[in-house]
Amino acid sequence: MAFINQLETSFQAHENKENSLAMAKYMKNHFAFYGIKTTNRRLLLKEIWNANKDEIKKDVQNIATSLYTQKQRELHYCAIEIVIRECKGNYKKSDIHFIEKLLTTNSWWDSVDTISKYILGQYLLEFPDAVEDTIEKFSNSDNLWLNRSAILFQLGFKEKTDFDLLKAICLQHENSTEFFIQKAIGWSLREYAKTNLHQVIDFVTNSNLKPLSKKEAVKNL
C-alpha cells in the first residue's frame, strides 16, 4: 500500500528518540513510539493523506487494520483518525465487527476513549436500532475495554443521550474494582451533567457508585 509505505517512511524520518522514550513511559511502556508529537504527526498525516485520497477511500478498513497492527502507537492514532473521517455517514450495519476489533486490538485508554466517542458513538447514531444489542453485548463482555466503550459511547450526545441506558450501565458496573471502569462511569456522568445537571446529581446522590466514580461525576461542576 503506497499510503502506508509513505507514511512509515515519513514518520521514520521524523523519529525523535528522546520523545519516544517519554511517550512510551507515559503509556506504561505498552507501546513503542516514533516520538512525533500530535501536531506534527497530524501535519505529516495530512500531507500524505492528501496525496493518496483515492487509495484510502477505496480501502479504509484494510488500511486502518494494517496500520493498527503495526508496532508504533502513532500509526494506531492515524488509523483511528482515518476511520473517523472517512467512515462518518458511510457506515454499514456490519461494520460493528470492525469497530469491535479496533476496540479490542492494542487496547489502552487513549485509543479506546477516542474510538468509543467518535467511531462507536457515531456508528450507533447512524444505526440506533443496533444500540440495544451492541451495548448489551459490550457491557456484558469479559473484555474491560468493551465495558468501558459501552459506558463512554454517548460522550458528546448531549440532549440525545439515553440517560436511562447510561444509568443502567453505570449500575451494572457499580461494584467494579477496575480503575478504568470507575473513571469511565464518573466521566460519562460528568459529561451528561453539562446537559442535565440535576438528574446527574440526583442519580449520583442516591446510588451506590464507587467513591472514585462519584468524585469524577461531580468534579468541576
Backbone as CSV, one residue per row, in Angstrom:
resi,resn,N_x,N_y,N_z,CA_x,CA_y,CA_z,C_x,C_y,C_z
1,MET,0.847,-1.198,0.000,0.000,0.000,0.000,0.881,1.246,0.000
2,ALA,0.734,2.062,-1.044,1.583,3.243,-1.191,1.424,4.196,-0.017
3,PHE,0.179,4.382,0.421,-0.073,5.310,1.522,0.683,4.905,2.774
4,ILE,0.568,3.643,3.156,1.222,3.177,4.381,2.733,3.252,4.256
5,ASN,3.260,2.880,3.120,4.713,2.952,2.909,5.219,4.381,3.046
6,GLN,4.488,5.323,2.439,4.888,6.733,2.515,4.771,7.260,3.937
7,LEU,3.719,6.845,4.628,3.517,7.315,5.999,4.627,6.802,6.906
8,GLU,4.955,5.538,6.794,6.016,4.974,7.621,7.364,5.613,7.314
9,THR,7.629,5.852,6.054,8.890,6.497,5.664,8.983,7.893,6.255
10,SER,7.886,8.630,6.190,7.860,9.986,6.736,8.044,9.979,8.246
11,PHE,7.352,9.080,8.927,7.460,9.013,10.381,8.861,8.587,10.814
12,GLN,9.444,7.664,10.080,10.810,7.241,10.399,11.794,8.407,10.260
13,ALA,11.561,9.257,9.265,12.439,10.406,9.035,12.298,11.458,10.123
14,HIS,11.168,11.455,10.802,10.908,12.448,11.854,10.982,11.840,13.250
15,GLU,11.569,10.672,13.358,11.658,9.996,14.646,12.492,10.806,15.630
16,ASN,12.026,10.838,16.883,12.727,11.564,17.937,12.869,10.613,19.132
17,LYS,14.080,10.139,19.337,14.324,9.115,20.352,13.967,9.598,21.760
18,GLU,14.306,10.845,22.059,14.024,11.375,23.394,12.521,11.418,23.650
19,ASN,11.789,11.932,22.672,10.337,11.971,22.809,9.738,10.575,22.893
20,SER,10.270,9.666,22.108,9.705,8.313,22.059,9.796,7.628,23.417
21,LEU,10.890,7.825,24.104,11.047,7.228,25.428,10.057,7.810,26.425
22,ALA,9.885,9.124,26.363,8.950,9.791,27.271,7.513,9.372,26.983
23,MET,7.159,9.268,25.701,5.801,8.869,25.326,5.510,7.438,25.749
24,ALA,6.482,6.564,25.537,6.299,5.165,25.932,6.126,5.042,27.442
25,LYS,6.894,5.806,28.178,6.791,5.782,29.639,5.412,6.252,30.088
26,TYR,4.893,7.299,29.460,3.569,7.828,29.802,2.484,6.772,29.576
27,MET,2.688,5.927,28.572,1.738,4.860,28.268,2.136,3.540,28.933
28,LYS,2.877,3.636,30.033,3.263,2.470,30.833,4.039,1.435,30.013
29,ASN,4.707,1.932,28.957,5.535,1.082,28.089,4.755,-0.048,27.420
30,HIS,3.483,0.220,27.177,2.673,-0.752,26.439,2.963,-0.706,24.938
31,PHE,3.464,0.438,24.459,3.650,0.633,23.028,4.973,1.331,22.736
32,ALA,5.475,1.085,21.526,6.636,1.825,21.022,6.131,3.093,20.328
33,PHE,6.974,4.101,20.285,6.623,5.372,19.654,7.750,5.843,18.736
34,TYR,7.367,6.565,17.695,8.367,7.269,16.894,8.856,8.505,17.643
35,GLY,8.012,9.015,18.528,8.346,10.232,19.250,7.898,11.485,18.531
36,ILE,6.848,11.365,17.724,6.320,12.508,16.969,5.109,13.064,17.715
37,LYS,5.172,14.322,18.085,4.083,14.923,18.848,2.849,15.142,17.966
38,THR,1.712,15.282,18.624,0.417,15.246,17.942,0.311,16.226,16.774
39,THR,0.659,17.480,16.985,0.509,18.482,15.924,1.323,18.119,14.697
40,ASN,2.564,17.749,14.915,3.423,17.389,13.786,2.945,16.098,13.119
41,ARG,2.538,15.136,13.941,2.026,13.875,13.382,0.851,14.125,12.459
42,ARG,-0.052,14.993,12.866,-1.229,15.264,12.047,-0.879,16.029,10.771
43,LEU,0.110,16.878,10.854,0.556,17.581,9.648,1.167,16.612,8.643
44,LEU,1.981,15.687,9.128,2.589,14.694,8.250,1.518,13.788,7.651
45,LEU,0.580,13.362,8.484,-0.506,12.515,8.001,-1.332,13.232,6.940
46,LYS,-1.664,14.480,7.180,-2.484,15.243,6.242,-1.834,15.326,4.862
47,GLU,-0.546,15.581,4.848,0.169,15.710,3.577,0.112,14.405,2.778
48,ILE,0.362,13.301,3.453,0.391,12.009,2.762,-1.032,11.534,2.458
49,TRP,-1.954,11.852,3.314,-3.367,11.539,3.091,-3.847,12.215,1.816
50,ASN,-3.556,13.503,1.682,-3.998,14.254,0.511,-3.411,13.704,-0.782
51,ALA,-2.238,13.129,-0.683,-1.582,12.575,-1.870,-2.093,11.179,-2.226
52,ASN,-2.873,10.591,-1.328,-3.339,9.213,-1.545,-4.835,9.062,-1.250
53,LYS,-5.601,10.107,-1.541,-7.017,10.123,-1.192,-7.790,8.950,-1.788
54,ASP,-7.565,8.685,-3.051,-8.340,7.642,-3.730,-8.067,6.265,-3.137
55,GLU,-6.792,5.988,-2.867,-6.441,4.691,-2.284,-7.111,4.510,-0.925
56,ILE,-7.094,5.551,-0.122,-7.668,5.463,1.221,-9.178,5.256,1.162
57,LYS,-9.864,6.041,0.331,-11.314,5.930,0.241,-11.764,4.539,-0.213
58,LYS,-10.979,3.924,-1.092,-11.345,2.618,-1.628,-11.094,1.482,-0.647
59,ASP,-10.248,1.708,0.348,-9.798,0.592,1.183,-9.602,1.000,2.640
60,VAL,-10.539,1.776,3.176,-10.385,2.359,4.506,-10.111,1.297,5.574
61,GLN,-10.931,0.271,5.623,-10.814,-0.686,6.720,-9.535,-1.506,6.643
62,ASN,-9.136,-1.916,5.461,-7.892,-2.681,5.340,-6.679,-1.826,5.688
63,ILE,-6.701,-0.573,5.260,-5.603,0.336,5.591,-5.551,0.562,7.092
64,ALA,-6.714,0.838,7.691,-6.762,1.074,9.133,-6.316,-0.163,9.904
65,THR,-6.767,-1.332,9.474,-6.386,-2.575,10.144,-4.890,-2.806,10.060
66,SER,-4.316,-2.549,8.890,-2.875,-2.727,8.709,-2.090,-1.768,9.598
67,LEU,-2.511,-0.523,9.636,-1.843,0.460,10.491,-1.974,0.079,11.960
68,TYR,-3.146,-0.429,12.312,-3.441,-0.680,13.714,-2.701,-1.876,14.293
69,THR,-2.179,-2.709,13.425,-1.424,-3.864,13.908,0.087,-3.633,13.851
70,GLN,0.487,-2.410,13.491,1.908,-2.078,13.481,2.408,-1.818,14.899
71,LYS,3.692,-1.705,15.049,4.306,-1.590,16.366,4.120,-0.207,16.992
72,GLN,4.324,0.845,16.196,4.355,2.200,16.745,2.942,2.760,16.972
73,ARG,2.780,3.398,18.108,1.468,3.908,18.507,0.972,5.009,17.585
74,GLU,1.855,5.817,17.054,1.415,6.895,16.163,0.641,6.356,14.961
75,LEU,0.995,5.172,14.492,0.286,4.566,13.364,-1.118,4.144,13.773
76,HIS,-1.285,3.747,15.015,-2.620,3.415,15.519,-3.491,4.675,15.536
77,TYR,-2.902,5.780,15.996,-3.646,7.042,16.022,-4.082,7.446,14.615
78,CYS,-3.207,7.265,13.647,-3.535,7.601,12.261,-4.695,6.740,11.758
79,ALA,-4.669,5.455,12.098,-5.749,4.558,11.694,-7.084,5.050,12.239
80,ILE,-7.100,5.428,13.501,-8.330,5.905,14.132,-8.824,7.175,13.454
81,GLU,-7.931,8.103,13.171,-8.322,9.367,12.558,-8.854,9.161,11.143
82,ILE,-8.288,8.211,10.428,-8.774,7.908,9.084,-10.196,7.351,9.142
83,VAL,-10.438,6.442,10.061,-11.771,5.861,10.193,-12.787,6.923,10.599
84,ILE,-12.428,7.767,11.544,-13.339,8.824,11.998,-13.791,9.680,10.820
85,ARG,-12.850,10.075,10.007,-13.158,10.998,8.908,-13.815,10.307,7.718
86,GLU,-13.297,9.172,7.328,-13.765,8.534,6.103,-15.071,7.757,6.279
87,CYS,-15.321,7.261,7.474,-16.492,6.398,7.672,-17.725,7.134,8.169
88,LYS,-17.548,8.330,8.712,-18.692,9.076,9.221,-19.736,9.269,8.123
89,GLY,-20.949,8.845,8.396,-22.024,8.947,7.423,-22.011,7.846,6.379
90,ASN,-21.027,6.975,6.453,-20.880,5.915,5.450,-20.807,4.517,6.061
91,TYR,-21.148,4.398,7.327,-21.068,3.093,7.969,-22.102,2.129,7.393
92,LYS,-21.721,0.853,7.398,-22.646,-0.223,7.079,-22.974,-0.947,8.381
93,LYS,-24.106,-1.607,8.422,-24.524,-2.277,9.649,-23.465,-3.276,10.118
94,SER,-22.846,-3.950,9.192,-21.863,-4.983,9.529,-20.553,-4.419,10.071
95,ASP,-20.373,-3.114,10.004,-19.113,-2.508,10.446,-18.890,-2.607,11.949
96,ILE,-19.915,-3.024,12.686,-19.734,-3.169,14.130,-18.650,-4.193,14.441
97,HIS,-18.471,-5.177,13.581,-17.427,-6.188,13.812,-16.042,-5.566,13.683
98,PHE,-15.887,-4.676,12.730,-14.637,-3.938,12.549,-14.379,-3.032,13.746
99,ILE,-15.414,-2.354,14.208,-15.277,-1.454,15.355,-14.892,-2.233,16.606
100,GLU,-15.510,-3.377,16.797,-15.165,-4.214,17.956,-13.702,-4.653,17.885
101,LYS,-13.235,-4.959,16.697,-11.838,-5.357,16.531,-10.899,-4.208,16.896
102,LEU,-11.250,-2.998,16.488,-10.442,-1.831,16.855,-10.385,-1.662,18.370
103,LEU,-11.526,-1.824,19.009,-11.593,-1.636,20.456,-10.784,-2.672,21.224
104,THR,-10.652,-3.861,20.651,-10.013,-4.955,21.377,-8.605,-5.281,20.880
105,THR,-8.082,-4.455,19.980,-6.720,-4.628,19.471,-5.838,-3.497,19.987
106,ASN,-4.683,-3.837,20.514,-3.775,-2.816,21.067,-4.533,-1.835,21.959
107,SER,-5.318,-2.389,22.858,-6.237,-1.571,23.654,-5.537,-0.867,24.807
108,TRP,-5.846,0.400,24.950,-5.470,1.200,26.113,-6.405,2.384,26.151
109,TRP,-6.407,3.127,27.233,-7.420,4.167,27.401,-7.411,5.204,26.279
110,ASP,-6.231,5.538,25.751,-6.149,6.610,24.762,-6.861,6.245,23.470
111,SER,-6.693,5.005,23.023,-7.362,4.572,21.797,-8.835,4.269,22.047
112,VAL,-9.115,3.552,23.108,-10.488,3.129,23.386,-11.412,4.322,23.594
113,ASP,-10.944,5.343,24.274,-11.786,6.512,24.518,-12.154,7.219,23.216
114,THR,-11.178,7.363,22.327,-11.430,8.030,21.049,-12.345,7.193,20.171
115,ILE,-12.089,5.897,20.104,-12.928,5.007,19.304,-14.355,4.987,19.848
116,SER,-14.489,4.946,21.177,-15.817,4.893,21.797,-16.653,6.108,21.421
117,LYS,-16.064,7.265,21.524,-16.808,8.505,21.284,-17.031,8.787,19.806
118,TYR,-15.987,8.686,19.017,-16.063,9.173,17.644,-16.351,8.098,16.600
119,ILE,-16.174,6.831,16.957,-16.431,5.761,15.993,-17.642,4.937,16.426
120,LEU,-17.567,4.307,17.601,-18.717,3.548,18.093,-19.928,4.459,18.267
121,GLY,-19.727,5.605,18.885,-20.833,6.541,19.096,-21.464,6.986,17.795
122,GLN,-20.636,7.331,16.804,-21.153,7.762,15.511,-21.893,6.636,14.804
123,TYR,-21.316,5.452,14.860,-21.971,4.282,14.243,-23.371,4.075,14.834
124,LEU,-23.490,4.166,16.151,-24.777,3.919,16.796,-25.764,5.067,16.585
125,LEU,-25.260,6.260,16.298,-26.151,7.343,15.889,-26.741,7.041,14.511
126,GLU,-25.934,6.422,13.667,-26.388,6.087,12.318,-27.282,4.850,12.306
127,PHE,-27.093,3.978,13.302,-27.908,2.763,13.401,-28.487,2.640,14.812
128,PRO,-29.430,3.492,15.150,-29.982,3.479,16.511,-30.644,2.153,16.884
129,ASP,-31.100,1.408,15.886,-31.714,0.115,16.178,-30.695,-0.928,16.624
130,ALA,-29.399,-0.594,16.475,-28.333,-1.518,16.896,-27.841,-1.235,18.312
131,VAL,-28.320,-0.168,18.920,-27.817,0.238,20.239,-28.037,-0.848,21.281
132,GLU,-29.260,-1.336,21.388,-29.593,-2.276,22.474,-28.713,-3.524,22.424
133,ASP,-28.647,-4.167,21.265,-27.883,-5.415,21.161,-26.386,-5.177,21.320
134,THR,-25.890,-4.095,20.705,-24.458,-3.808,20.763,-24.004,-3.497,22.176
135,ILE,-24.712,-2.607,22.834,-24.294,-2.183,24.164,-24.522,-3.286,25.190
136,GLU,-25.545,-4.082,25.017,-25.736,-5.229,25.907,-24.558,-6.196,25.770
137,LYS,-24.151,-6.464,24.536,-23.011,-7.367,24.300,-21.733,-6.804,24.889
138,PHE,-21.452,-5.535,24.614,-20.206,-4.923,25.081,-20.193,-4.790,26.600
139,SER,-21.313,-4.405,27.166,-21.372,-4.201,28.616,-21.269,-5.517,29.378
140,ASN,-21.730,-6.605,28.778,-21.680,-7.914,29.428,-20.408,-8.692,29.105
141,SER,-19.566,-8.129,28.276,-18.350,-8.821,27.856,-17.365,-8.968,29.021
142,ASP,-16.483,-9.946,28.894,-15.395,-10.101,29.861,-14.229,-9.168,29.533
143,ASN,-14.351,-8.445,28.421,-13.295,-7.535,27.999,-13.501,-6.161,28.642
144,LEU,-12.544,-5.737,29.431,-12.604,-4.456,30.132,-12.875,-3.295,29.187
145,TRP,-12.232,-3.311,28.029,-12.304,-2.171,27.122,-13.642,-2.088,26.401
146,LEU,-14.264,-3.227,26.146,-15.616,-3.197,25.604,-16.585,-2.672,26.659
147,ASN,-16.382,-3.055,27.910,-17.189,-2.498,29.004,-17.055,-0.974,29.034
148,ARG,-15.828,-0.503,28.964,-15.579,0.946,29.023,-16.230,1.653,27.838
149,SER,-16.165,1.028,26.665,-16.761,1.658,25.483,-18.278,1.768,25.621
150,ALA,-18.896,0.780,26.268,-20.345,0.829,26.471,-20.737,1.975,27.393
151,ILE,-19.881,2.290,28.337,-20.129,3.396,29.259,-19.918,4.739,28.576
152,LEU,-18.940,4.809,27.683,-18.499,6.098,27.138,-19.073,6.463,25.775
153,PHE,-19.739,5.562,25.089,-20.091,5.831,23.698,-21.001,7.041,23.509
154,GLN,-21.722,7.444,24.561,-22.625,8.594,24.432,-21.957,9.931,24.772
155,LEU,-20.671,9.922,25.008,-19.978,11.185,25.254,-20.237,12.143,24.079
156,GLY,-20.679,13.350,24.393,-20.943,14.317,23.341,-22.339,14.223,22.746
157,PHE,-23.156,13.266,23.199,-24.506,13.141,22.668,-25.421,14.260,23.164
158,LYS,-25.069,14.840,24.322,-25.851,15.924,24.918,-27.317,15.530,25.071
159,GLU,-28.239,16.289,24.453,-29.663,16.024,24.642,-30.104,14.709,23.989
160,LYS,-29.252,14.134,23.145,-29.578,12.845,22.525,-29.213,11.667,23.439
161,THR,-28.595,11.962,24.569,-28.188,10.907,25.493,-29.397,10.145,26.024
162,ASP,-29.298,8.824,25.978,-30.302,7.972,26.610,-29.843,7.790,28.059
163,PHE,-30.340,8.640,28.934,-29.852,8.642,30.311,-30.269,7.377,31.057
164,ASP,-31.435,6.844,30.730,-31.846,5.589,31.366,-30.855,4.475,31.025
165,LEU,-30.414,4.434,29.791,-29.422,3.437,29.384,-28.099,3.687,30.093
166,LEU,-27.669,4.932,30.151,-26.417,5.260,30.825,-26.469,4.856,32.297
167,LYS,-27.564,5.168,32.967,-27.704,4.796,34.383,-27.658,3.279,34.552
168,ALA,-28.318,2.566,33.650,-28.354,1.105,33.751,-26.956,0.512,33.609
169,ILE,-26.168,1.051,32.696,-24.804,0.543,32.503,-23.942,0.886,33.711
170,CYS,-24.091,2.104,34.214,-23.327,2.503,35.398,-23.654,1.603,36.586
171,LEU,-24.922,1.305,36.763,-25.324,0.447,37.878,-24.847,-0.993,37.675
172,GLN,-24.820,-1.435,36.433,-24.332,-2.780,36.154,-22.879,-2.946,36.599
173,HIS,-22.114,-1.855,36.467,-20.683,-1.915,36.776,-20.318,-1.176,38.064
174,GLU,-21.307,-0.866,38.892,-21.058,-0.040,40.071,-20.110,-0.691,41.070
175,ASN,-20.027,-2.012,41.061,-19.158,-2.705,42.007,-17.798,-3.062,41.426
176,SER,-17.548,-2.629,40.217,-16.275,-2.949,39.576,-15.107,-2.345,40.354
177,THR,-14.065,-3.127,40.485,-12.850,-2.633,41.132,-11.848,-2.113,40.112
178,GLU,-12.205,-2.158,38.836,-11.321,-1.692,37.770,-11.270,-0.164,37.753
179,PHE,-10.076,0.366,37.849,-9.885,1.818,37.818,-10.501,2.434,36.565
180,PHE,-10.264,1.810,35.406,-10.728,2.387,34.150,-12.246,2.348,34.015
181,ILE,-12.898,1.450,34.712,-14.358,1.417,34.711,-14.914,2.473,35.652
182,GLN,-14.349,2.575,36.840,-14.802,3.592,37.789,-14.639,5.003,37.217
183,LYS,-13.502,5.241,36.571,-13.261,6.556,35.955,-14.245,6.819,34.823
184,ALA,-14.503,5.793,34.016,-15.410,5.952,32.882,-16.816,6.305,33.345
185,ILE,-17.274,5.652,34.399,-18.599,5.959,34.946,-18.668,7.431,35.355
186,GLY,-17.672,7.871,36.090,-17.657,9.268,36.524,-17.602,10.242,35.366
187,TRP,-16.777,9.939,34.399,-16.618,10.825,33.237,-17.926,10.924,32.444
188,SER,-18.555,9.782,32.192,-19.793,9.793,31.402,-20.881,10.604,32.098
189,LEU,-20.971,10.468,33.409,-21.979,11.227,34.156,-21.649,12.718,34.186
190,ARG,-20.368,13.031,34.381,-19.960,14.439,34.390,-20.252,15.107,33.048
191,GLU,-20.047,14.368,31.976,-20.316,14.920,30.646,-21.806,15.193,30.460
192,TYR,-22.647,14.254,30.882,-24.080,14.468,30.720,-24.587,15.547,31.670
193,ALA,-23.913,15.759,32.767,-24.318,16.806,33.710,-24.274,18.188,33.071
194,LYS,-23.476,18.340,32.023,-23.423,19.619,31.308,-24.753,19.893,30.599
195,THR,-25.514,18.834,30.371,-26.820,18.951,29.724,-27.954,18.902,30.738
196,ASN,-27.782,18.045,31.751,-28.848,17.878,32.747,-28.231,17.660,34.124
197,LEU,-27.808,18.744,34.725,-27.078,18.689,35.988,-27.891,18.043,37.106
198,HIS,-29.145,18.428,37.253,-29.935,17.980,38.395,-30.194,16.475,38.360
199,GLN,-30.427,15.928,37.170,-30.650,14.483,37.080,-29.396,13.710,37.462
200,VAL,-28.251,14.210,37.057,-26.996,13.537,37.383,-26.721,13.601,38.874
201,ILE,-26.886,14.766,39.463,-26.660,14.912,40.904,-27.595,13.991,41.684
202,ASP,-28.858,13.937,41.269,-29.823,13.065,41.943,-29.409,11.603,41.832
203,PHE,-28.965,11.200,40.654,-28.546,9.813,40.452,-27.316,9.487,41.288
204,VAL,-26.328,10.351,41.252,-25.088,10.115,41.992,-25.358,10.072,43.490
205,THR,-26.202,10.977,43.973,-26.508,11.056,45.401,-27.214,9.810,45.913
206,ASN,-28.072,9.248,45.074,-28.904,8.129,45.518,-28.424,6.765,45.019
207,SER,-27.197,6.724,44.551,-26.651,5.460,44.054,-25.563,4.943,44.993
208,ASN,-25.113,3.741,44.709,-24.020,3.141,45.475,-22.748,3.033,44.627
209,LEU,-22.555,4.003,43.769,-21.361,4.024,42.940,-20.116,4.114,43.815
210,LYS,-18.990,3.629,43.278,-17.728,3.706,43.998,-17.352,5.176,44.229
211,PRO,-16.631,5.462,45.311,-16.238,6.850,45.611,-15.531,7.545,44.448
212,LEU,-14.664,6.823,43.732,-13.967,7.442,42.604,-14.954,7.857,41.522
213,SER,-15.940,7.022,41.238,-16.947,7.354,40.233,-17.733,8.591,40.640
214,LYS,-18.126,8.633,41.909,-18.890,9.790,42.385,-18.054,11.068,42.341
215,LYS,-16.808,10.942,42.731,-15.909,12.090,42.716,-15.750,12.631,41.302
216,GLU,-15.521,11.724,40.350,-15.332,12.125,38.956,-16.612,12.710,38.380
217,ALA,-17.758,12.190,38.795,-19.041,12.634,38.250,-19.319,14.091,38.548
218,VAL,-18.914,14.558,39.717,-19.270,15.935,40.112,-18.061,16.875,40.079
219,LYS,-16.929,16.376,39.619,-15.719,17.202,39.569,-15.931,18.386,38.638
220,ASN,-15.589,19.566,39.111,-15.646,20.801,38.329,-17.064,21.242,37.969
221,LEU,-18.055,20.639,38.575,-19.432,21.053,38.282,-19.849,22.155,39.256
